[in-house]
Amino acid sequence: MLDVDDVMELLEFILTTTYFCFRCQIYRQKIGTAMGSPVSPLVANLFMEYLEQKLLDTASMELKPRLWKMYVNDIFEVVKKSSVKRLTEFLNNLYDSGSIKFTYEMASEGKLPFWTC
């Protein structure tokens, strides 16, 4: 039976040894989780929850969203219009690597920017 240390070692191995082939050249992925890996959605969700908690713990009251709903990497939030740009900058500085970038879309003509089929 595996103990916690074994699971952590295996998880680190899975997340740090991702290789892929593109135009007959083999590359090693350095950041992020591998697309198609069964562990990737779990790790992505845990990471996004970590960022969400960091936001809630460190943002000033004027930046904290009135509503924050997240599904994987999509976030629906309600904030003051005057705080949108500052909140986005704050979110983009929560993680030091610079590999995570938040963007935003605002309502236009009274409609939210949802994709429909």
N, C-alpha and C positions, 0 to 999 in steps of 0.2 A: 504494500500500500504506500502511496506517495504522501509525504508530509508537506507542510506549507513551504519549506525551503526548496524541496524538489520542484513543486509547482512553480514557484517564483523563478527558479533557475531555467526551467523549460520555457516559461513565458518570456523571459529575457532573451533566450536563444531565438525563439520564434520572431520576436519583434526587432532583433538586431541582425538577422541573417536573411534578409530578403533580397533575392536576386531576380533579375528579369532580362529578357533578351529583346533588343530592338535593333532592327536592320542588321541582323547577324552579329551584333556586338552585345556582350554580356555586361550588365551594370549592377551595382549594388545600391539598393535604396538606403539612403542615410537618415531620412526624416519621415515619420508617419508610419502607418501600418499598411500592410499589403492588401490591395484590393482583392477580394475573393477569399481571403483567409477567414475561417470561421471565428477567429478571435478578434478580428478587427472591429466589428460593430460594438462588441463589449468594451474594448479599450477606448474607442472613440466616445462612447457614452460616458464612461467613467471620467475621461479627461474633460468633457464638456461640463459635467456636473461639478468637477473641481473648479473650473473657471467660473461657473455660476456662483458657487459658494464664496469664492474669492471676491467676486463683484459685490455680493450682498454684505460681506464682512468689511470691505474697505471703501466702498463708494460713499460719498457724502449724501445726505438726505435729498438734496436737490437733484442729484444724478440718478438715484435709485428709481427704477421703473415702477409705475403703479401696478402694472401687470407684466408678467414675464412667463411665457409658456415656451417650452423647448421640446423639439422632437429631433433627435440626432443632432444635426448641425443647422437646423432651421429654428429661428427664434421669432416669436411674435411678442412684441412688447408695446406697452403704452407708456409714453414719456411726454414731458412737456416739449412742445415744438422747439423752444429755445435751447433745450438740452441735448437734442439729437446728436449734433456734431461732437460736443464735448463727451457725451457718453460713448460714442463710437471710438474716439481717441483713447478714452480711459480703458475700454475693453481691449483695444489693440496693444496696450501697454501692460496688460495683466500677465502675459507670458513672455519671458525674456528672449526667446529664440528669434522672434520676428517672423516665424513661419505660420502663425495664425493671424489672419486678417479678417476683421468684421467689416461688413458693409451694410448699407441700409437702403430701403426703398420706402418712400412715404406715400400716403394716400394722395390720389390725384382725381380731381373732379368728383370728390366725395366717395371714391371707390378705393378699396384696398388692392394692392398689387399681387393678387393671387393668380397662379397659373390655372387655367382650366383646359379641359380637353374638348 
